[in-house]
Amino acid sequence: MRRVRPGAAASRGAAGSRANGRERALTSVAAGDRFEGEAKDLPRLWHVTLSVSGEEAPIEKVRRSLEQLAHDHPFLLTSRYAGDHAEIRYWEEARDLHDAAAVALRLWGEHRQSAGLPPWEIVGLEVIDRATYHQRLAEGYGPPPASPVGVHPF
């Protein structure tokens, strides 16, 4: 914890101001820190949207590949596809955002062979926590709920 010197408040703005004639302590929270009462190592749910694209591929082959990926990994909620791009949405259980993102970034490459996925590259990744996902839906600006579940054309 750091204390602000008297008279230094003007240069530090409101965070370093005095309250009732006393110095106010400045505190910070390091990245990854959590509030008291939250378990640090308990897994949480993260909503993942992975976008891939590349050279045009036969659309039926893309569909079959995404269906195979969904069969191999039933955690996938929905996939949308076209001949040159696809989007995969699913829930990932992970300790933190870094872990969820790392798993998502490996998904396409690790399963390219087994599912017969096109040699596309990852061009987008969004990982948000469950509360943010539901808040977006409630406010009307999030992605539509992942239904119908499955593999669908754009």
Secondary structure, DSSP 8 states (H G I E B T S, - for coil): -B---TT-HHHHGGGG-EETTEE--B----TT---TT--SSS-EEEEEEEEEE-S---HHHHHHHHHHHHHH-TTEEEEEE-SSEEEEEEEEEESSHHHHHHHHHHHHHHTHHHHT--S-EEEEEEEEEHHHHHHHHHHT-S-----S-EEEE-
